[in-house]
Amino acid sequence: MNTRSHCRGGWHLWHCYANPFNLLLTTLAVVSYLTEDAGATIVIGLMVVLSTAIRFVQEGRSHRAAEGPKSMVGNKATVLRSTIENVGDTALAGSANLDSRSLFLTYELMIAFHTTDDVRRFVDWFDAERAAAHFYVADRPGLVRDLAEGMLLWVGFQL
């Protein structure tokens, strides 16, 4: 996975411009300008501007789209078997995941708390996490994406 800290403003625009393709096109535009070929200079300059602008917009969109799921941990279920007043001497915390492809139930980690103080701290931590949690609402895909996915599913079924 390619990770890079997201630059803001002018630095992000500079990083979108500074790639070998744009540098080569800029060199060709300068040579065209020095040879007094105005048509080529304008066309090549437009290509550099469009390339930089498209990359700038796409990276901005992908960065904003990646921010939403970063805070999500995954699809987890919580089972509370007792109330906070009934905190006793044992608490179990773990994760069980149902794989939708194979329908296997897998367990990632299970931890047991045995003292009342540890159980109380776990319950307090869990309540704080639950209070800070929010539901993720996905954006509805557009018509083009719906059509493309439908065509892919239709063609894939035929294979």
C-alpha positions in Angstrom: 0.0 0.0 0.0 1.4 3.4 -1.0 1.2 5.7 2.0 2.4 9.3 1.9 1.5 12.2 4.1 -1.0 14.3 2.2 0.4 17.7 1.3 -1.8 20.8 1.5 -2.1 23.7 -1.0 0.9 24.7 -3.0 3.1 21.8 -2.0 0.4 19.3 -3.1 0.1 21.1 -6.5 3.9 21.0 -6.9 4.0 17.2 -6.1 1.2 16.7 -8.7 3.3 18.6 -11.3 6.7 17.2 -10.5 6.7 13.8 -12.3 8.8 12.7 -15.3 5.9 13.0 -17.7 5.2 16.6 -16.9 8.9 17.5 -16.7 9.5 16.1 -20.2 6.4 17.9 -21.6 7.6 21.1 -20.0 11.0 20.7 -21.6 9.3 20.1 -25.0 7.1 23.2 -24.5 10.2 25.3 -23.7 12.0 24.0 -26.8 8.9 24.7 -28.9 8.7 28.2 -27.5 12.4 28.8 -28.3 11.9 27.6 -31.9 8.9 30.0 -32.1 6.3 27.2 -32.6 3.4 28.8 -30.8 0.9 26.1 -31.7 3.0 23.3 -30.2 3.8 25.4 -27.1 0.1 26.0 -26.4 -0.9 22.3 -27.0 2.0 20.9 -24.8 1.4 23.6 -22.1 -2.3 22.6 -22.1 -1.3 19.0 -21.7 0.9 19.8 -18.7 -1.9 21.9 -17.1 -4.5 19.2 -17.7 -2.3 16.4 -16.4 -1.4 18.4 -13.2 -5.0 19.5 -12.6 -6.5 16.0 -13.1 -3.9 14.4 -10.7 -4.5 17.2 -8.2 -8.3 16.7 -8.2 -8.1 12.9 -8.2 -5.6 12.8 -5.3 -7.7 15.2 -3.4 -10.8 13.1 -3.9 -9.1 9.9 -3.0 -7.6 11.5 0.2 -11.1 12.7 1.3 -12.6 9.3 0.5 -9.9 7.5 2.5 -10.4 9.6 5.6 -13.9 8.1 6.3 -13.0 4.5 6.6 -9.7 5.2 8.5 -11.7 5.6 11.8 -13.7 2.4 11.2 -12.4 -0.8 12.8 -14.6 -3.2 11.0 -17.9 -5.1 11.4 -18.0 -6.1 15.0 -20.8 -7.2 17.2 -20.9 -6.6 20.9 -22.6 -8.9 23.3 -23.3 -7.6 26.8 -24.4 -10.3 29.2 -24.7 -8.2 32.3 -25.3 -4.6 33.4 -22.8 -2.3 34.9 -24.3 -2.8 38.3 -23.8 -6.5 38.0 -20.0 -6.3 37.2 -18.6 -9.3 38.9 -15.2 -10.9 39.0 -14.9 -12.0 35.3 -15.2 -10.3 32.0 -14.4 -11.7 28.5 -13.5 -9.6 25.5 -12.9 -10.9 22.1 -13.7 -10.9 18.4 -15.5 -13.5 16.3 -15.9 -12.9 12.6 -18.1 -14.6 10.1 -16.5 -14.8 6.7 -19.2 -14.2 4.1 -17.4 -16.2 1.3 -16.8 -19.4 3.2 -19.2 -19.0 6.2 -16.3 -19.9 8.6 -16.5 -18.4 12.0 -13.0 -17.3 13.1 -11.9 -16.0 16.5 -9.2 -13.3 16.5 -8.5 -12.8 20.2 -10.1 -13.5 23.5 -8.9 -12.0 26.8 -10.3 -12.6 30.2 -10.4 -10.1 33.1 -10.5 -11.7 36.5 -10.4 -8.9 39.1 -13.2 -6.5 39.8 -10.9 -3.5 39.2 -9.9 -4.8 35.8 -13.5 -5.5 34.9 -14.6 -2.0 36.0 -11.8 -0.4 33.9 -12.8 -2.5 30.9 -16.5 -1.6 31.2 -15.6 2.1 31.6 -13.3 1.9 28.5 -15.9 0.1 26.5 -18.7 2.6 27.4 -16.4 5.5 26.4 -15.7 3.9 23.1 -19.3 3.1 22.5 -20.3 6.7 23.3 -17.7 8.1 20.9 -18.7 5.7 18.0 -20.8 6.9 15.1 -22.4 5.1 12.2 -20.7 5.3 8.8 -23.1 6.2 6.0 -21.8 5.4 2.5 -22.5 7.7 -0.4 -24.8 6.2 -3.0 -22.8 5.3 -6.2 -23.7 7.1 -9.4 -25.5 5.8 -12.4 -22.3 5.1 -14.3 -20.8 3.0 -11.5 -24.1 1.1 -11.1 -24.2 0.4 -14.9 -20.5 -0.6 -14.9 -20.9 -3.0 -12.0 -24.1 -4.5 -13.5 -22.3 -5.1 -16.8 -19.4 -6.7 -15.0 -21.6 -9.0 -13.0 -23.6 -9.9 -16.1 -20.5 -10.6 -18.2 -18.8 -12.4 -15.2 -21.8 -14.7 -14.8 -21.5 -15.7 -18.5 -17.9 -16.8 -18.1 
